[in-house]
Amino acid sequence: MKNSRYSIGMKALLVMLQQIFSVLLVVSIVLLSSLFGRQMLDTDDIFNRSFVDSGYYAETFQHSVGELIQYAYLKEQFEVQGTYNENKAIDIFSYVNADGIIETRKQPVEIPEQKFRYRIVDLLTWAENGYSEDKDGLLVEAYTPVAGKSVHQCLEEGLLSYADAQYVLRRLEQVLANIKQDMNLYQRYLNKYSVSETNVHFWISGGDETSRIASNIGYSDMRKELKSVKDGSGSYFYYDAESLHMKTNVDGMDDYFYTELERLSKNIGAHPKIMIFVDTNFSHHDFFTEANREYQRYHPWIIGGIFLLAFSMLAFIVTLILLTNISGRVDGKSDIIRTNWIDRIKTEFILAAILILIVVTIIAAVQIMYDDWEIPGMLIITGTMTYVCDSIYQVLYLSIVRRIKAGILWKNSLIYWVYHGVVRAFLHWKVSVRTLVVFIGGNIMFLFTTYQMLVKHSVLAAIVWIGLLIADAIITMKKAIQRNKMMDGVEEIAGGNLKYKIDTEGFYAENKILAEAINNIGDGLYRAVDENTKNERMKADLITNVSHDIKTPLTSIINYVNLIRMEKVENEKVKEYVNILDSKAQRLRQLTEDLVEASKISSGNIELDMQCIDFVELIYQTGGEFNEKFEAKDLTTITKLPGDPVYIMADGRRIWRVVENLYNNVAKYALAHTRVYVTVETTEDEMEFSVKNISEQEIKLDTEELTERFIRGDTSRTTEGSGLGLSIAKNLTILMNGHFSVEMDGDLFKVSVCFPLVSKKETDNLAH
């Protein structure tokens, strides 16, 4: 019986109890946290059972007042004589959204007979369908103001400056971004605060003659309900901005209004007057009634939750201590610790699993806290998660405990295993053994001779001691010289001198083997480089010769095709065949030109005529030449170029070839009916030209492969292309001291070309 507490049954019982108490502990913490977050847990009076006197009620009342203030100025925006009218015109300069955001700047220019007022239905339709900007960055107008001219018309006729037009469209864009959400809030509040469906009665006015009144009850009835508050039949809030008079019988409402809501109330009018009454008899079924039911349901759990928290925490600590004490033990006297299969897993893996478990638990807890859970659902999910996590944690924690008790925490670690493996391997290496023996023997002899020389005053020992020092110095010096020779050899080979040979005369043992291996590496690299160079030269010569041999018959074919066309053949089939023949011949000519260009670049047989080029002008010219090709595929070009010239140093013909290849790449491979973005951006010393488009075919290659010769993104080869365009563009860019890069994000394909800028001073010098 004395050892019964170490039995398997007792351990299983403690494990089960520890799991139960851990679940109860977490559930009680989550419960009290949820009640506290909902203002149901009042630390001043936890026994308070009145919903109306609770912080939960005060929070609900405050939230309702905020919604009613928002509702008041949303009614002002969307209603005509108290009724929603989709044809009502909204002045975009006086529009205020539900968050109280208002543009402080006044209308920029007073235009005769022109007001920037839009119908609600037009704005909602516009916002629903989306809006875009033109090439100048101005909002594209889908609808015009109710009366007058559009902003773009005003800009064209000189009624608005560009800055003022930009401001008007920016303000209009703000309205479009908010009006749909504001309409949703308006509809929600309209139904939520209907007099027949709510316990909330309100009467809100802007305080001036032009402002309308927002209410769901008459003024006289409102006054009667406010007077009835003296009988304790309701809660109220009263505020008159003109007299600065405010009254309320809800705790914390005054501070909340001045810190959160007073700013919003100013949007209602110059001197807002707010009267809000809540029937605490809850005659109607609304959100106050639901809040009351929730409070009555969960408030009784507070006392039980506090006691459960204290009890479960104490029980959790006690059971954990008991489990820690008896884990691995067979009885209380024996030092034998019984380990399990999990204790043979490396210690680092167990510690990593504990750390991962902690991180996962924290992430899951945060996710649960931020999700909109009902309290019962939150308790169930947290209880289940706690049970699972605690079960895993106990297995890992008790394994660490048994390892510590058995003294195998370090010995069963991965670091210890690696360390001893290295030591064992080191001892079995011949070189290691030899080095170790020499080191130990030398030190023993050195210590022995030192002892004989100093203690015994032996002259022979002194001679041997000096000889040992000289021998050690010579050996160390020879090793250092040999090591330097090997380092010189490695640096020579790494620098490209593959014929360099290390003189191994005088080398011995490992140094000689290593030096010969370095020489062999140099020979192998030289053979590989020489063979690769020959192959490249042969390929370049082959491409050049074949391309040259093709040019002559190809020129004849093109000329005869032109002669056939001059004969005015009437047969339509023949005309079609001639057109196809001409198209294929032109494609073949382009391919041969690309082959010759690629061959010249790869062989270095190319001369550059570097000049000062206006890159912006080049882009304009190129864009004009490709308009017809882009229109054939319904490609819309979005161009963003600097207003001033951008000068770079480049070969005019070669840089044109680079840009032409990039535009051709778009024309061949871009998805039809999409946009192509062409931008030129500059920094203090560099220009970046980029082209972005959506690829028509799925690209399964990486960016490095796409810029290699004869590589095409269209692996099915259904489009016309040689696979040389990007390769030629990249190599020409690099030859002209530029930088070429390709980026892909899904089907988005982007090519960027960067060149150093030529300063204005340098441009002027070149001009002279």
DRENBA-5507 format. One record per atom (N, C-alpha, C): x, y, z. Coordinates in steps of 0.1 Angstrom, whole numbers, plus 5000, padded with zeros to 4 digits. Example, Ala and Ser with C-alpha at 12.3 -4.5 7.8 and 13.67 -1.06 7.14 Angstrom:
REM residues 2
513249435078/512349555078/513249675078/512849785071/513749895071/512950005079/
END
This chain:
REM residues 768
500849885000/500050005000/500850135000/502150115006/503050235006/503350284992/503450184983/503850224969/502750244960/501550244965/500350264957/500350394949/500850494955/500850624948/501850624936/502650524935/503550514923/503050414913/501850364915/501250264906/500750334893/500550254883/500150304870/498750364872/497850294880/496550354882/496550494888/497450514898/497450644904/498050744894/499050704887/499550804877/498450834866/497750734862/496650764852/495550854858/495250834871/494250914877/494751064879/496051084882/496551214883/496551284870/496951204859/496951264846/495551314842/494551224845/493151264841/492751384849/493051394862/492651504871/493351634866/494651624862/495351734858/494751794845/494351704836/493651744824/492351814827/491551754836/490251824839/490451954845/491451964855/491652094861/492252204852/493052154842/493552254832/492452304824/491552214820/490352264812/489552364820/489252324833/488452414841/489152554843/490452544845/491252674847/491152764835/491352704823/491252784811/489852834808/488852744810/487452784808/487052894817/487452894830/487152994839/487753124835/489053124831/489753244827/489053304814/488753224805/488053274793/486653324796/485953254805/484553304809/484653444815/485553454825/485653584832/486153694823/487153664814/487653754804/486553804795/485653714790/484553744781/483553834788/483253804801/482253884808/482854024811/484154024814/484754154816/484854244804/485154174792/485154244780/483754294776/482754234780/481354274777/480854364788/481654414797/481254504808/480254444817/480154304817/479254234827/479954214840/481254214841/481954194853/482354324859/481554374868/481754494875/482554474888/483754504888/484654474900/484154554912/483454664911/482954734923/481854664929/480954594922/479854524928/479554404919/480254294922/480054174914/478754104917/478054144928/476754084931/475554154924/475854264917/474854344911/474154264900/472854244900/472154164891/471254254882/471254384883/470354474875/471054504862/470454474851/470954504838/471154654835/470154724839/470054874837/471254944845/471654894856/472654954864/474054894861/474154804851/475454744848/476254824837/477554794837/478354854827/478054804813/477454684812/477054634799/475954714793/474954754801/473854844797/474454974793/475355034801/475955164798/476655164784/477355054782/478155044769/477155034757/476054954759/475054944749/474355074746/474055154757/473455284755/474355374748/475655374752/476655464745/476755434730/476755304727/476855264713/475655304706/474555304712/473255344705/473255494703/473755574712/473755714710/474655744698/475855684698/476755704686/476055674673/475355554672/474655524660/473555624656/472855674666/471855774663/472355904658/473555944663/474156064658/474556044643/475155924641/475455894627/474255884618/473155824623/471955814616/471355954613/471456044622/470956184620/471556254608/472956244607/473456314595/473456224583/473256094584/472956014572/471656044566/470656064575/469256104570/469356244563/470256334568/470356464562/470956444548/471856344546/472456324533/471456264523/470656164527/469956084518/468456104517/467856194526/466456204527/466056344522/464756344517/464156474513/462756474520/462656574529/461456584538/461156454545/462156404551/462056284560/461856154552/462056144539/461956024531/463056004522/463555884521/464755854512/464355884498/465255954491/464955994477/466255964469/466255864461/467455834453/467855934443/466956024440/467256134430/467756264437/467956254450/468456374457/469856404453/470156524450/471556564446/472456594459/473656534459/474556554470/475656644465/475956744473/477056834471/478356764477/479256734468/480456654473/481356734482/481156864483/482056944492/481456954506/480156924507/479556924520/479256784525/479556684518/479256544521/480156504533/479456434543/480156384555/479856234556/480856154557/480556014558/480155974572/479855844574/479455794587/480455804598/481655824595/482755834605/483055984608/482256074602/482456214605/483656274598/484056214587/485156274579/484656374570/485156494571/484756604562/485956684557/485856724544/486956794538/486856944543/487956994549/487957124555/488157234544/488757194533/489057294523/487757334516/487557464512/486357504506/486457474491/485257484484/485257464469/486257564463/487157504454/488257584450/487957704441/486957694432/486657804423/485157814422/484557924423/483157944422/482857954407/482257854401/481957854387/480457894384/480257994376/478858034373/478057924368/476857914374/475857814370/476457664371/477457644379/478057514380/478157474395/477457364398/477557314412/477957164410/478857114419/479356984418/478456894427/477156874422/476156794429/475756684421/475756564427/475456434419/474256364426/473456294418/472356224423/472856104431/472056064441/472455954450/472555824442/471555804433/471455674425/472655664416/473155784410/474255784402/475555744409/475655804421/476855784429/476955634434/475755584438/475755444442/476055344430/475455374419/475755294407/477255304403/477755424403/479155444400/480055374409/479755384423/480655314433/480555164431/479355114427/479154964426/479954914414/479854994403/480554944390/482054964391/482555054400/483955084401/484355204393/485455264396/485955384389/487455364386/487855444376/489255434372/489855574369/491155574366/491755704362/492355694348/492455814342/492955824329/494455834329/495055854318/496555844317/497155964325/496456074327/496956184335/496656164350/496156054354/495856034368/494556094373/493656144364/492456204368/491356104367/490356114376/489256024377/488456034364/488055914358/487255904347/485755924351/485156024346/483756054350/482755964343/482055884351/480955804345/479655874345/479555974355/478356054355/478756204357/477956294352/478156434354/477256494364/477656614369/476756674379/475356694374/474356704383/472956724380/472756834370/473456944373/473257064365/474657114361/474957154349/476257204345/477057114338/478357144338/479357064330/480156974339/480756874332/481656784339/482956854343/483656794352/484956854356/485956864344/485956754336/486856764324/486456874314/485156894313/484757004304/485157134310/485057154323/485457274330/486957294328/487657184329/489157194327/489557234313/488857174303/489157214289/488757354286/487657404292/487257544289/487857644297/488757604306/489557704314/488757744326/487657684330/486857724341/487557674354/488357574353/489057514364/490557504360/491457534370/492857494367/493057344369/494157304365/494457154366/494457114381/495057194390/495157164404/493757164410/492857254406/491557264412/490657144406/490857114394/490156994388/490556864395/491856854397/492456744404/491856734418/491656844425/491056844438/489656804438/488856854429/487456824428/487256674425/488056614416/487956474413/488456384425/489356434432/489856364444/488756364455/488056474457/486956484466/485856394462/485556384449/484556304443/484856154446/486156124444/486655984447/486455944461/486656044470/486456014485/484955984487/484056054481/482656034483/482255894477/482755854465/482455724460/483055614468/484155634475/484755534484/483855504496/483055604500/482355594513/480855584512/480255614500/478855634500/478155494500/478755384495/478055254496/477955204510/479055224517/479055184531/478155264539/478055394536/477155484543/475755444541/475355404528/474055364525/473655244532/474555144534/474355024542/474055064556/474755154562/474555194576/473155264577/472855344567/471555424567/470455324567/470455224559/469455124558/469355044571/470455014577/470454934589/469855014601/470255144602/469755234612/468255264610/467855274597/466455304594/465555194600/465955074598/465154964603/465354934618/466554964623/466854934637/466155024646/465955154642/465355254651/463955294646/463255204640/461855224637/461055234650/460155324651/459455344664/458655224668/458255144658/457455024661/458254904665/459654914664/460454794666/461554824676/461554934683/462654964692/462155024705/462955014715/462755074728/463455214729/464155254718/464855374718/464055484710/463755594717/463055704711/464055824710/464155894699/465056004698/464456114690/465056234693/464756354686/465956444685/466456454672/467756524670/467656634660/468156744663/468056864654/469456934653/469656994641/470957064640/470957194647/469857244651/469757374659/469657494651/469557494637/469357614630/468157594620/467757694613/466557694606/466657604594/467857584588/468057504576/468157354579/468557314591/468757174595/467357104597/467356984593/466156904595/466156824608/465056774612/464956704625/464856554622/465756484629/465756334628/465156274640/464056204639/463356154651/462456034647/462155954657/461155854655/459955874664/459855994670/458756034679/458656184679/457356234681/457156374681/457856444693/458056574691/458756654701/457956654715/456756674714/455956674727/455956544734/455856434726/455856304732/457256274738/458256324731/459656314736/459756384749/459256504751/459356574763/458656494774/457456434771/456756364781/457556244786/458256174777/458956054780/460256094789/460756214786/461956254794/461456294808/460256344809/459756374823/459456254831/459056144823/458656024830/459855954836/461055994832/462255934838/462355954853/461756064858/461856094872/461155974880/460255904873/459555794880/460355664879/461555674873/462455564872/462055464861/461455514850/460955424840/461755424827/462955484828/463755484816/465155554817/465955544807/467255614807/467255714796/468055824797/467955924788/469355994786/469356064775/470556154773/470056284766/470456394771/469956524766/471156614764/471256674753/472356764750/471956884741/472257004745/471957124738/473257204736/473757204724/475057264721/474957424723/473757474720/473657624721/473757674736/473157604745/473257634759/474357564766/474957464759/476057384765/475457304777/474157264776/473557194787/473457044783/473856964792/473756814790/473356744803/472456644801/471856574812/471856424808/472056334817/471956194815/471856124828/471256004828/471255924840/471955794838/472755784828/473555664824/475055694828/475555604836/476955614841/477955624829/478855714830/479955724820/479555784807/478255824805/477755874792/478356014789/478456094800/478956224797/480456224793/481256144799/482656134795/482756074781/481955974778/482055914765/481556014754/480656094757/480156194747/481256294744/481856354754/482856454751/484156404745/484456274748/485656224742/485456154729/484356104726/484156024714/483056084704/481956144710/480856174701/480656324698/481256414706/480956554704/481456594690/482556544686/483056584673/482056544662/481456424663/480556374653/479256454653/478856504665/477556574666/477656714659/478856764658/478956894651/478656884636/478656764631/478356744616/476856754614/476056744625/474556754623/474156904620/474756994627/474457134625/475257224634/474957354633/475857444641/475557434656/474357414660/473957394674/473157274676/473657154676/472857034676/472157024690/470956964689/470156934701/469756794700/470156714710/469956574710/469156524722/468056454720/467256394731/467056254727/467456164736/467356014734/466855954747/465855874745/465155804757/465055654754/465455574764/465355424763/464355374773/463255304769/462255244778/462855124784/463255134797/463855024804/462854914808/461554934805/460654824806/460754724795/461454774784/461754694772/460454634767/459554724763/458254684757/458354624744/459454664736/459654604723/460854514723/460754424713/461954334712/462954394702/464054434708/465154494700/466454454706/467554524702/468854484706/469054514721/468354604727/468354624742/467754504749/466654444743/466054334749/466954214748/467654194737/468654084735/469854104745/470254224747/471354254756/470954214770/469654254774/469154224787/469154074789/468653994779/468553854781/469953794782/470953844774/472253794775/472853824789/472653944794/473153974807/472553884818/471253864818/470553784828/471053634827/471453594815/471853464813/473253434818/474153534816/475553514819/476053574833/475353674838/475853744850/475853644862/474953554863/475053464875/476253374874/476953364863/478153284862/479353354868/479253474871/480453554876/480953494889/480153474899/480553424912/481153284910/480353194903/480853064901/482153064893/482353154884/483553154876/484753194885/484553284894/485653334903/486153214912/485153144918/485453034927/486052914918/485552894906/486152794898/487552824894/487852954891/489252994888/490152964899/489853004911/490652984923/490952834926/489852754925/489952614928/490752544918/490452564905/491052494894/492552534893/492952654897/494352694896/495152624907/494552614919/495152544930/495352394927/494252334922/494252194919/495152164908/495252254898/496152234887/497652224892/497952324900/499352324906/499652204914/498752164922/498952044931/499151914923/498251894913/498351774905/499651774897/500051894892/501251894884/502551864893/502551914905/503651884914/503651734917/502451674920/502451524923/502951444911/502451484899/502951414887/504451424885/504951544887/506351564886/507151474896/506651454908/507251384918/507351234915/506151174910/506051034909/506450984895/506651074885/506851034872/508150964871/508150844865/509350754863/509750674874/509150694886/509550624898/508650494899/509350384904/508650264907/508150264922/508950314931/508650324945/509350444950/509150474963/509750594969/511150574974/511650454974/513050424980/514050404969/513650334958/514550294948/514950414939/516250414935/516650524926/516450484911/515850374909/515650334895/514550424889/514850474877/513850554870/513450484857/512150454856/511650384844/511350484833/512050464821/511850554810/510950484799/510350564791/509450514780/510150534766/509450484756/509950494742/510150644738/509350734743/509450874739/510650934745/511150874756/512350934763/513650904755/513550814744/514650784736/514750884724/513750964722/513851064712/514851174716/515551234707/516551334711/515851444718/516651494728/516051604737/515651724729/516451764719/516151884712/514851874705/514451754700/513151744693/512051764703/512151714715/511151724725/510951874729/512151944731/512052084734/511452164723/511852134710/511252204699/509752174698/509252054701/507852024701/507152104712/507752124724/507152204734/506952344730/508052394723/508052534719/506952554708/506852464699/505852464688/504452464694/504252374704/502952364710/502552494717/503552564723/503252694730/502852794720/503652804709/503352904698/501952874692/501652744689/500352714683/499252744692/499452724705/498352754715/498152904716/499252984716/499053124716/498353174704/498753124692/498053174680/496653134680/496253014684/494852974684/494053054694/494753084706/494053164716/493753304711/494653364704/494453494698/493353494688/493453394679/492353384669/490953364675/490853284685/489553264692/489153404698/490053474704/489653594711/489153704701/489753704689/489353804679/488153764670/487853634671/486653594663/485353634671/484253654664/483053694671/482253564675/482653514687/482053394693/481053434703/480053344704/479153354716/479853284727/479453324740/480253274751/480153114752/479053054750/479052904751/479952844741/479852894728/480752834718/482152854721/482552974726/483953004730/484452914741/483552884751/483952794762/484152654756/483252604747/483452474742/484752454734/484952554725/486152544717/487452554725/487452644735/488652664743/488852544752/487752484757/487952364765/488452244758/487952224745/488452114737/489852134733/490252264730/491652284726/492552274738/492152314750/492952294762/493152154765/492152064763/492251924766/493351864757/493251894744/494151834735/495551884737/495752014739/497052074741/497652024754/496852014765/497351974778/497851824777/497051744770/497451604768/498851584762/499051664751/500351664744/501451724753/501051834760/502051894769/502451804780/501551724786/501951634797/502951534792/502651474780/503551374775/504951424773/505051544768/506451614765/507051654779/506251714787/506851764800/507351654809/506551544810/506951434819/508151364813/508251364800/509451304794/510751384798/510651514798/511751594803/512051564817/510951554825/511151524840/511951394842/511451284834/512151154836/513551164831/513851234821/515251244816/516151314826/515651414833/516351484843/516651384855/515651314859/515751224870/516751104867/516651054854/517550944850/518950994846/519151124845/520451174842/520751164827/519751154818/520051134804/519551254795/519251364802/518851484794/519951524785/521151534789/522251574780/522751454772/522851334778/523451224770/522551184759/521251214760/520251174750/519951294740/520851394740/520651504732/521351484718/520851554708/521451554695/522851604695/523051714703/524451774703/525451674709/525051604720/525951504726/526251394716/525251354708/525451244699/526351284687/526251404682/527051464672/528551474677/528651524689/529951544695/530751414696/530051314702/530751184704/531051114690/530151134681/530351084667/531551144661/531751274662/532951334657/534151294663/534151274677/535251234684/535651094680/534751004678/535050864674/535650864660/535050934652/535550944638/536950994638/537251104646/538551164647/539551064651/539150984661/540150884666/540450774656/539650744647/539850644637/540550694625/540750824623/541450874612/542950854614/543650804604/545050784605/545850914607/545451014599/546051144601/545851204615/544651194619/544251244632/545051174643/545151044642/545950964652/547351004652/547951024640/549351064639/549551204644/548651294641/548851424646/548651434661/547751354666/547551354681/548751284688/549251184682/550451114689/551651214689/551851274677/552951374676/552751484686/551551534687/551251644697/551551604711/550951484715/551051444729/552551404732/553151324723/554551284725/555451404726/555251504717/556151624717/555951694730/554751714735/554551784747/555051714759/554951574759/555451504770/557051514771/557651504759/559051514758/559551654762/558751754758/559151894761/559051914776/557951864782/557751874797/558851794804/559151684799/560251594806/561551664805/561951714794/563251784793/563351914801/562151974801/562152104809/562352064824/561751964829/561851914842/563351884845/563951804836/565351754838/566251874838/565951974829/566852084828/566752184840/565552204845/565352304856/565552234870/565152114871/565252054884/566551974886/566851894876/568051804877/569351874872/569151994865/570252074860/571051984850/570351914841/570951824831/571351904819/572651904815/573051974803/572551904791/572551774791/571951694779/570451734777/569751744788/568351784787/568151924781/569152014785/569052144779/569252144764/570252064760/570552054745/569351994738/568751894744/567551834737/566451934737/566252004748/565152104749/565352214738/566552264736/566852354725/566652294711/567052174710/566852104697/565352084694/564552054704/563052044702/562452174697/562952284703/562352414699/562752444685/564052414681/564452444668/563752354658/563552224661/562852134652/561352174650/560752214661/559352264661/559252384652/560252484654/560152604646/560352574631/561352484628/561552444614/560352374607/559752284615/558552214610/557452304607/557252394617/556152494616/556352584604/557652634602/557952724591/557752654578/558152524577/558052454564/556552434561/555752404571/554252384569/553652524564/554152624570/553652764567/553952794552/555252764548/555652794535/554852714525/554752574528/553952494519/552452534518/551952584529/550552624529/550452754521/551352844522/551352964514/551452934499/552252834495/552352794481/551052744476/550352664485/549052604481/548052714480/548052814489/547152934488/547353014475/548653034472/548953104459/548453024447/548552894447/548052814436/546552824435/545852814447/544452824446/543952964441/544653074445/544353204441/544553224426/545653164421/545953174407/544953104398/544552984403/543552904396/542152974396/541853024408/540553104410/540553224401/541753284399/541853404391/541753384376/541753254372/541653224358/542953164352/544053154359/545253094354/545152944356/544452874347/544252734349/545452644346/546452704340/547652624337/548752634348/548452704359/549352724370/549552584377/550852554380/551152434387/551952464400/551552394411/552252414424/553452314423/554652374427/555852294427/555752214440/555652074439/555451994451/556751934456/557851974451/559151924456/559351974470/559651884479/559851914493/558551904501/557451884494/556151864501/556151714507/555451694517/555351564522/553951544529/553651414530/552351374537/551151444531/550351494540/549051544536/549151674527/550151754529/550351874521/550651834507/551451724504/551751684491/550551634484/549651554491/548451504485/547551614481/547451714490/546551834488/547051914476/548351934475/548852014464/548651954451/548851814450/548651744438/547151744434/546251744444/544851744441/544451884435/545151994441/544852124435/545352134421/546452074418/546952074404/546052004395/545551894400/544551814392/543251894389/542851964399/541652044397/541852154387/543052214387/543352314376/543352254362/543952124361/543952064348/542552034343/541651984353/540351954349/539552074345/539752184352/539052304348/539452354335/540852344332/541352394320/540752314308/540652184309/540152104299/538652134296/537952154308/536452184306/536252324300/537052424304/536852554298/537252554284/538352484281/538852484267/537852414258/537252304262/536252234254/535052324252/534552394263/533452474262/533652594253/534852654253/535152764244/535152724230/535652604227/535652554213/534252524209/533352474218/532052444214/531252574211/531452674219/530852804218/531252874204/532652864202/533152924189/532552854177/532452714178/531852644167/530352674165/529652694176/528252734174/528052864169/528952964173/528853104168/529153104153/530253024149/530653024135/529552954126/528952854132/527852784125/526652874123/526252944133/525153034132/525453144122/526653204123/526953314113/526953264099/527653144096/527653094083/526353054077/525552984086/524252944081/523353064078/523353164087/522553284085/522953354073/524253364070/524753434058/524353354045/524353224046/523953144034/522453144032/521753164042/520253174041/519853314035/520653414038/520253554034/520053564019/520953504011/520953523997/519653463991/519353333993/518153283987/516853343993/516953384006/515853444012/515553584005/516553654002/516353783995/515753763982/516153663975/515553633962/514053593963/513753513973/512353473976/511453603978/511953693987/511253813990/511053903977/512153913969/512053993957/511053933947/511053793945/510153733936/508653743941/508553733954/507153763959/506653893956/507553993957/507154133953/506854143938/507654073930/507354073915/506054013912/505653903919/504353833917/503253933920/503354003931/502354103935/502154213924/503354243918/503254353907/502554303895/502454173893/501754113881/500254123882/499654173893/498254193895/497454063892/497853953900/497153823898/495753833903/494853783895/493353793898/492953673907/493553563906/493153453914/493353473929/492253463936/492253503951/493053393958/493053273954/493853173961/495353203960/495753243948/497153273946/497553393954/496653493955/496953603964/497153563978/496253473983/496353423996/497753353999/498053273988/499353193990/500553293990/500453393981/501553493981/501653563994/500553604000/500553674013/501153584024/500753454024/501353364034/502853344031/503253334019/504653324015/505453444020/504853564018/505553684022/505653694037/504553654044/504653654059/505753564064/505753444059/506753344064/508153384060/508353444048/509653494044/510153604053/509253704057/509653814065/509953754079/509253654084/509553594097/510953524097/511253464085/512553394084/513653494084/513453604077/514453714076/514653774090/513653794098/513753844112/514553744120/514253614118/514953514126/516453514123/516853524110/518253524106/518953644112/518253764111/518853884117/519053864132/518053794139/518253774153/519353674156/519553574148/520653484149/521953544148/522053634137/523353704135/523653794147/522653864152/522753964163/523253884175/522553774178/522953694190/524353634189/524753594177/526053544175/527153654177/526853774172/527853884174/527953914189/526853914196/526953954210/527653844218/527353714215/528053614223/529553604220/529953634207/531353634204/532053754207/531353864211/531953994214/532354074201/531854024190/532254094177/531154194174/531154304182/530154404180/530754534185/530454644177/530954774180/529854864184/530054944194/528955034199/529355174196/528355254192/528555394189/527755474200/528355494212/527655544223/527355694221/526155734222/525655874221/524755904232/524456034233/523456084243/522056074237/521255984243/519855954238/518856004247/517756074242/516556114250/515655984250/515655914261/514955794262/513455814262/512955924267/511455944267/511055964252/511756034244/511456054230/511455914223/512455834226/512455704220/511255614224/510755624236/509555544240/508355594232/508255734231/507055784223/507155734209/508255734202/508355684189/508055534188/508555454197/508255314197/506855284199/506255354209/504755334211/503955364199/504255474192/503555504180/503655394169/504855334168/505055234158/504255104161/504055074174/503454954178/501954964181/501355084179/499955104181/499055014173/499454994161/498554904152/498654754157/499854714161/499954574166/499154554179/499254654188/498554644201/497054654199/496654734190/495154744187/494654614181/495454544174/495054414168/494654314179/495354324190/495054234202/494154304212/493754424209/492954504219/493754524232/494954564231/495854594242/495754744245/495454774257/495454924261/496754954268/497455054263/498755094268/498555204278/498955184291/498955284301/500455334303/500655454298/502055504298/502255614308/503355604316/503655694326/505055744324/505255864318/506555904314/506856044320/508056074323/508356214329/508056314318/507756434323/507556544314/508756604308/509956584314/511156634309/511956524302/512856564293/513756454287/514556384297/514856254294/515656174302/516856124293/518056164296/519156134288/520056024293/520455934284/521355824288/522355814277/523455744280/524455714270/524255574265/523955564252/523755434246/523955444231/524055324225/524155314210/522655334205/522455434197/521055454192/520355344186/521055274177/520455154170/520255034179/521255014189/521154904198/520054924208/519955054214/518955074224/517555064218/517455114205/516155094198/515754944196/516854864194/516554714193/516154664206/516654704217/516254664230/514754694233/514354824231/513054864233/512054794223/512454774210/511654714200/511354564204/512454494209/512254354213/511254344225/511354444234/510354434246/508954454241/508754554232/507354584227/506954464219/507854404211/507454284203/507054164212/507754154223/507454044233/506054064238/505654194241/504254214245/503254184234/503554234222/502654204211/502354064208/503453974211/503253834208/502653754219/503053784231/502653704243/501653754253/501253884251/500353944261/498953894259/498153874270/496753834269/495953944262/495153904253/494354004245/493354074255/492954194251/491954274259/492454304273/493654324275/494254364288/495054494287/495554534298/496354664298/497854624298/498554714292/500054714292/500554834298/501354824309/501854944316/503354964312/503555084307/504855134303/505255254311/506355244319/506755354328/508255384327/508555504329/509955554330/510055634343/510855584352/511055654365/512555684366/512855794373/514155834375/514455854390/515755834393/516255874406/517355974404/518156004414/519156104413/520156074402/520455944400/521555904391/521155784382/519955744381/519555634374/518155644368/517955584356/516655574350/516255434349/514955404352/514455264351/513255264341/513255184330/512255174321/511655034323/510255024325/509654894328/508454874319/508154754315/506954714308/506354594315/505054614318/504254514325/503054464317/502854334316/501654284309/501254154315/500054114312/499553984316/499853884305/500453764309/500853664299/499653584294/499553564281/498453484276/498653334279/499853284279/500153144282/500753134296/500453024303/501152994316/502652984314/503353054322/504853054321/505352954332/505952854327/506452744337/507952754339/508652864333/510052874335/510352984345/511552984350/511953084359/512553204351/512853314358/513253434351/514553424345/515453344350/516853324344/516753244331/515853144330/515753074318/515153154307/514253244310/513553324300/514453414292/515653454298/516553544291/517653464284/517553324284/518553254277/518153244262/519053214254/518853204239/517953084236/516953104227/516053004222/515152954232/514953034243/513952994253/512753084251/511553014251/510253094249/509353064261/508653164266/507653144276/506453054271/506153064258/505152984252/505752844248/505752754258/506352624255/505652544245/504352574243/503652504232/503952554218/504652674218/505152734205/504052754195/502852804201/501752834192/501852984187/502753064193/502953204188/504253214180/504353314172/505453344164/506553404173/507753344173/508853394181/510053304180/511253354181/512453274180/513053234193/512553304204/513253284217/514453354219/514753454210/516053534211/515753674216/514553714216/514253864218/514753904232/514353844242/514753884256/516253864258/516853754252/518253734253/519053844246/518653884234/519353994227/519254124235/517954154240/517754274247/518554274260/518654164267/519454164279/520954184277/521454114267/522954124264/523254264258/522454314250/522754454245/522654554257/521754534266/521654634277/522954624285/523354504288/524554484296/525854544289/525854524276/527054574268/527054734269/525854794270/525854944270/525754994285/526354904294/526454944308/525154964315/524154884311/522854894317/522554764325/521354764331/520954644339/519554604334/519454474332/518254414327/517754304337/516454314340/515854214349/514454184345/514054054348/512654004345/512053954358/510853994361/510053954373/508753894368/508353794376/507053724373/506253714387/505053744386/504153714398/502853654392/502853524392/501653454385/501753474370/500653534365/500653564350/501153704347/501453784358/502053924356/503453914352/503853974341/505153964335/505754104334/506954124340/507554264341/508954254337/509354344327/510754354323/511154494326/512354504333/512954634337/514254654330/514554774325/515854814320/516354944327/517554934332/518055054340/519355104333/519455234332/520655294327/521055414336/522355444337/522755564344/522355684337/521955784344/521455914338/522655994334/522456074323/523456174319/523056314325/523856374333/523456494340/523256604329/522656714333/522356824324/523756894320/524656894329/525956954325/526656864315/526656734317/527256644307/526556654293/525156674294/524456684281/524856814274/525056924281/525457044274/526857034268/527756964275/529056944270/529056864258/528256754258/528156674246/527556744234/526656844237/525956914226/526957014220/527957064228/528957154222/530157074216/
END
